[in-house]
Amino acid sequence: MRAAAAGETVLVTDRGRVVAEPIAPRVREGASAAEQRMGEPVRQGLVTPAKLSPRARLPDRLPVAPLADLLHELDDSRADR
């Protein structure tokens, strides 16, 4: 059942004959916009939902460069236009 919930195709057989094919549940009513967009691709097995808890906090990202440096590089790259 976990495999089916993750979007995998699971066949239940009885003496070699397929008798059932459980699928991931449909998107619940009142689901967020993100859940609604991802619901069908998950059901089809095209997308696997993240295992990260929705309550988990991602680590803070450090800036790659100060904004002033990025803007200066952007101006330089556009100077020949």
KEMIMI-615169 format. One line per 3 residues: number of its first residue (from 1); their letters; for each residue x, y, z of N, C-alpha, C, O, CB. Coordinates in pm, 1 decimal, decimal comma. Atoms other than C-alpha are relative to their C-alpha. Glycine has a CB too. Example, Ala and Ser with C-alpha at 12.3 -4.5 7.8 and 13.67 -1.06 7.14 Angstrom:
BEGIN
1) AS) 89,0 -119,0 0,0 1230,0 -450,0 780,0 90,0 120,0 0,0 193,6 118,1 66,5 -99,2 2,7 124,6; -82,0 -119,0 -6,0 1367,0 -106,0 714,0 -77,0 109,0 73,0 -26,1 219,8 89,9 41,4 46,2 -141,5 $
END
This chain:
BEGIN
1) MRA) 81,4 -117,9 0,0 0,0 0,0 0,0 86,7 125,7 0,0 50,5 225,5 -62,1 -93,1 -1,0 119,1; -88,2 -117,1 1,2 289,6 238,9 68,1 48,9 29,2 -141,0 59,0 145,2 -180,8 119,7 -21,5 94,0; -46,4 -19,5 138,1 415,1 183,6 -285,8 -109,5 64,3 -84,8 -81,3 154,3 -164,0 43,4 -134,7 -62,4 $
4) AAA) 111,9 -58,1 75,4 71,0 261,5 -430,6 -21,6 145,5 41,1 -47,3 230,5 -44,1 -129,6 -82,0 22,6; 17,2 -136,8 -47,7 42,3 573,1 -213,0 109,0 91,0 -54,5 87,0 210,8 -72,6 0,1 3,6 152,6; -110,9 -77,6 56,2 379,3 685,6 -349,9 -10,5 13,7 -150,6 75,2 76,1 -213,0 132,2 -64,1 36,0 $
7) GET) 20,9 -14,6 143,0 243,3 656,0 -703,4 44,4 -117,4 -84,6 30,2 -114,3 -206,9 69,3 119,1 -46,0; -43,5 117,4 76,5 384,4 318,2 -802,2 -120,6 -85,0 -39,6 -223,0 -86,2 28,7 100,6 -84,6 81,9; 105,0 92,2 42,7 173,3 70,6 -995,5 16,7 -130,0 76,6 123,6 -191,0 75,2 4,9 -24,9 -154,1 $
10) VLV) -1,3 123,2 -77,8 85,0 -224,1 -774,5 -114,4 -87,8 -50,7 -228,7 -42,9 -58,3 -13,5 29,0 154,4; 102,3 93,4 45,9 -101,3 -528,4 -905,1 -20,9 -107,7 104,6 74,9 -168,9 151,7 38,9 -62,8 -135,6; 35,7 106,3 -94,2 -281,8 -765,2 -670,3 -50,6 -116,4 -84,3 -141,8 -101,1 -165,5 -109,2 47,9 106,2 $
13) TDR) 37,4 115,7 81,8 -309,2 -1113,4 -815,9 -57,8 -111,2 85,6 -31,6 -120,2 205,6 120,7 -51,8 -78,1; 54,6 120,2 -61,0 -500,2 -1428,5 -733,6 25,9 -113,3 -98,7 -37,1 -121,2 -204,1 -154,4 15,0 33,8; -38,6 111,8 86,0 -342,7 -1740,2 -882,6 43,6 47,7 -138,4 6,8 -10,4 -240,5 -115,6 -98,6 -13,2 $
16) GRV) -55,9 -49,3 125,2 -163,3 -1535,3 -1147,0 -90,1 92,9 -79,2 -49,7 141,5 -184,9 35,5 -113,7 -84,6; 93,8 -88,3 70,4 -467,7 -1327,9 -1248,9 -13,1 129,9 79,2 -35,6 126,9 200,1 -140,2 -68,7 -18,5; 11,3 -129,9 -66,5 -478,0 -953,5 -1171,4 -145,0 20,6 43,0 -237,1 12,3 -38,1 47,4 116,0 -93,7 $
19) VAE) 135,3 -20,4 -53,3 -776,7 -885,3 -944,8 -20,1 141,3 56,1 -133,7 181,8 80,9 -28,7 -102,8 109,0; 12,2 -136,1 -52,5 -701,5 -533,5 -816,3 125,5 78,9 -32,5 233,8 23,5 -51,7 -24,8 -1,5 152,7; -111,8 -91,0 23,7 -482,6 -232,1 -878,1 -20,0 123,9 87,2 -81,9 221,0 43,6 11,0 38,9 -152,1 $
22) PIA) 16,8 -116,8 -87,0 -466,8 5,8 -579,7 78,2 118,9 -55,4 186,8 102,7 -110,9 46,2 -32,2 144,1; -65,3 -121,5 47,3 -379,8 365,2 -666,6 6,7 100,9 113,1 -61,1 85,9 214,8 -74,4 59,4 -121,6; -10,1 -105,6 -100,2 -280,1 675,6 -471,2 -135,1 70,7 10,3 -207,0 80,4 -89,1 113,8 101,2 -36,0 $
25) PRV) 129,4 -67,4 -17,0 -579,4 862,5 -326,8 -6,8 130,3 -78,6 95,0 192,7 -108,6 -26,1 27,7 147,8; 22,3 -127,4 68,2 -731,1 1159,2 -505,8 31,2 114,5 95,8 38,6 94,9 217,1 -146,1 10,3 -52,4; -28,2 -117,7 -82,8 -653,6 1509,2 -381,8 -123,1 30,1 85,1 -235,5 33,2 34,9 38,7 123,9 -88,4 $
28) REG) 110,7 -25,0 -92,3 -864,9 1585,9 -76,9 -61,8 136,9 -25,6 5,1 229,1 -72,1 48,1 -9,9 145,6; 67,1 -128,1 14,7 -1120,4 1862,3 -86,8 56,6 97,8 102,1 82,1 60,3 216,5 -153,3 -15,0 16,9; -57,9 -99,8 -89,0 -986,4 2182,3 64,4 151,5 -3,7 2,3 213,5 60,9 86,8 -52,2 -19,1 138,6 $
31) ASA) -146,0 9,4 5,2 -627,7 2094,3 -30,7 58,3 134,0 -45,4 -7,9 212,6 -113,2 44,8 -114,6 -95,5; -67,1 -123,8 41,1 -378,7 2375,8 -78,8 20,1 -0,9 -151,5 7,0 -104,7 -216,4 136,7 16,4 73,4; -22,4 -11,9 144,5 -304,6 2502,5 -429,4 114,7 -91,3 -43,6 107,5 -153,8 -149,4 30,7 147,0 -38,6 $
34) AEQ) -113,8 85,7 34,2 28,8 2317,8 -426,4 -41,2 -146,9 -2,2 -1,4 -221,0 -92,1 115,1 21,1 99,9; 47,5 138,6 -3,9 -139,0 1989,9 -327,1 -88,6 -30,2 -120,7 -82,2 -139,6 -176,8 -77,4 -27,0 130,7; 87,5 20,5 115,1 -396,4 2034,5 -602,3 80,8 -14,9 -128,3 50,4 -100,3 -211,6 -98,7 116,0 -13,2 $
37) RMG) -84,3 7,7 120,4 -127,9 2095,2 -867,1 77,8 -130,4 -7,2 97,0 -186,2 -115,3 96,9 117,3 -3,8; -85,7 118,9 -1,8 80,3 1797,4 -757,4 -78,8 -130,1 10,3 -22,6 -237,6 -10,4 97,1 8,7 114,8; 79,8 119,7 -25,1 -206,6 1555,4 -690,4 -0,5 -99,9 -114,0 29,8 -217,3 -92,8 -139,2 39,1 29,8 $
40) EPV) 11,3 93,5 112,1 -252,0 1405,8 -1036,9 135,9 -56,7 -41,1 144,9 -177,3 -64,1 -65,1 69,1 -119,3; -131,1 60,1 32,2 122,1 1370,1 -1120,7 45,0 -104,0 103,1 110,4 -202,0 67,3 105,8 109,4 -10,3; -34,1 99,4 -103,1 167,0 1187,2 -787,5 -78,7 -127,4 -24,2 -23,4 -237,1 -17,5 -28,5 55,0 142,6 $
43) RQG) 84,5 117,6 25,6 -126,6 956,2 -865,6 51,4 -79,3 -119,1 43,9 -202,2 -119,9 -145,6 42,3 -24,4; -48,3 66,4 121,0 25,2 879,9 -1206,1 140,9 -56,8 17,1 191,3 -125,7 -71,6 -2,1 97,2 -116,4; -134,1 50,4 -22,9 363,6 801,4 -1052,7 107,3 81,9 -69,2 222,1 38,4 -78,7 8,9 -141,4 -45,0 $
46) LVT) -96,7 -85,2 68,6 531,7 1087,0 -1239,2 84,2 80,3 97,6 195,4 122,1 65,4 -71,3 93,7 -95,1; -66,3 -80,9 -101,9 628,3 1269,5 -919,5 -6,1 -74,9 131,8 -107,8 -136,3 163,9 -65,6 140,9 12,6; -2,4 58,8 -133,0 731,8 1140,5 -579,0 2,6 112,9 102,0 92,6 196,8 97,3 122,3 -95,2 18,1 $
49) PAK) 1,5 -108,8 -98,6 637,2 1366,9 -286,8 124,4 -3,2 88,1 181,1 -109,0 115,3 -125,8 -8,6 87,3; -115,4 -11,0 -89,5 917,2 1492,1 -66,1 -31,0 -66,9 132,8 -146,0 -68,2 176,7 38,8 147,9 22,1; 19,5 66,4 -128,6 966,8 1304,3 258,2 21,5 96,7 116,4 8,2 58,3 232,5 94,7 -119,3 12,7 $
52) LSP) -22,0 -101,0 -102,3 1043,6 1627,3 445,8 -133,6 40,7 61,2 -230,1 66,2 -10,8 72,9 123,0 -58,8; 122,3 -39,4 -69,6 782,3 1713,2 706,3 -36,1 143,2 -37,3 52,8 227,8 -47,8 16,7 -13,9 153,6; 40,2 -137,5 31,2 577,6 2023,2 617,4 35,0 98,5 110,9 43,8 219,0 87,3 -148,7 5,2 -26,7 $
55) RAR) -34,6 -86,7 -113,1 666,8 2157,3 961,1 150,1 20,5 13,8 194,3 105,2 91,4 -55,0 -57,9 128,5; -145,1 -10,8 -10,0 1039,8 2112,4 910,9 45,3 135,2 -54,0 -10,6 186,1 -151,2 69,2 -115,1 -76,7; -53,2 -129,2 43,1 1237,3 2433,0 875,9 128,3 -24,3 -77,0 219,6 -90,8 -28,0 25,0 94,9 121,3 $
58) LPD) -119,7 14,3 80,1 1491,9 2448,0 599,0 108,9 90,7 54,5 78,4 194,7 112,9 -28,7 31,8 -147,4; -107,9 -85,6 -50,3 1835,4 2587,5 686,3 2,7 132,5 -74,8 -35,8 140,4 -191,4 135,9 -70,8 -12,8; -13,4 -130,7 63,4 1897,7 2954,4 616,9 105,7 -6,5 -109,2 209,6 -70,5 -93,0 36,1 108,2 104,2 $
61) RLP) -96,4 -3,8 110,6 2072,5 3018,1 286,8 87,1 122,2 14,4 39,6 229,9 50,2 -71,3 0,4 -137,4; -92,1 -112,1 -0,7 2378,9 3235,4 274,2 0,0 62,5 -138,6 -7,2 -9,9 -237,9 143,1 -44,6 41,8; -2,4 -61,8 132,7 2389,0 3492,2 -6,7 126,6 -39,6 -75,3 233,2 -56,4 -16,1 -9,3 153,4 11,5 $
64) VAP) -113,8 36,4 84,1 2615,8 3401,7 -297,0 96,3 117,2 -11,2 217,9 98,6 -9,8 -47,2 -44,3 -140,0; -80,0 -121,1 9,1 2737,5 3761,0 -328,5 -85,4 116,3 48,4 -208,2 108,7 45,9 51,2 23,9 -145,8; 78,0 -117,9 -39,2 2638,2 4102,1 -197,0 -75,2 55,9 -121,0 -28,1 45,8 -234,2 92,3 108,8 61,3 $
67) LAD) 83,2 -52,3 107,0 2363,7 4268,8 -400,5 75,3 103,1 -83,9 63,3 104,4 -206,4 -126,8 61,6 57,6; -74,7 -102,6 73,7 2590,4 4559,8 -493,2 94,3 -62,9 -102,6 107,4 -12,6 -214,2 79,7 88,1 97,4; -90,1 68,6 93,3 2840,7 4317,7 -651,0 -77,0 -59,4 -117,0 -32,8 -50,3 -231,5 78,2 -110,1 72,4 $
70) LLH) 81,1 58,6 106,7 2569,1 4139,5 -847,2 -48,5 105,9 -97,5 -44,5 85,3 -218,8 -119,0 -74,6 58,7; 46,6 -107,7 86,9 2428,0 4467,0 -979,3 114,9 57,2 -83,7 96,0 89,7 -200,9 -65,0 111,1 83,4; -117,8 -48,7 73,7 2778,6 4585,0 -1077,2 35,2 -96,5 -113,9 63,1 -52,3 -225,4 121,7 16,6 96,0 $
73) ELD) -27,3 99,4 104,2 2840,0 4259,3 -1268,8 -105,7 5,4 -110,1 -73,5 -8,3 -228,1 5,6 -141,1 60,7; 107,3 -9,7 98,4 2502,7 4294,0 -1439,3 21,3 122,5 -90,2 6,7 113,6 -212,1 -137,7 7,9 70,7; -28,9 -120,3 78,8 2587,6 4651,4 -1547,3 116,4 -23,4 -95,0 111,0 17,5 -211,0 30,8 118,5 92,2 $
76) DSR) -117,0 29,4 84,4 2925,8 4533,4 -1678,6 -36,6 -89,0 -118,3 9,7 -67,0 -230,2 109,8 -67,2 83,1; 35,8 92,5 108,2 2770,4 4252,0 -1879,8 -89,5 67,3 -103,7 -97,2 21,2 -217,6 -70,4 -123,6 57,0; 89,2 -70,7 93,3 2524,5 4497,6 -2039,4 67,6 121,5 -63,3 5,6 190,5 -144,4 -127,2 44,1 72,1 $
79) ADR) -68,5 -120,9 46,4 2784,4 4767,2 -2114,4 12,8 4,6 -152,2 11,4 113,3 -209,9 137,9 8,8 63,1; -21,1 1,8 146,8 2830,6 4656,4 -2479,0 -130,4 9,5 -77,4 -127,1 4,2 -200,3 73,4 -127,3 -41,4; 128,8 -5,3 69,5 2461,3 4684,6 -2562,9 -40,5 140,8 -32,8 -146,6 162,5 -91,4 -107,2 -64,9 82,8 $
END
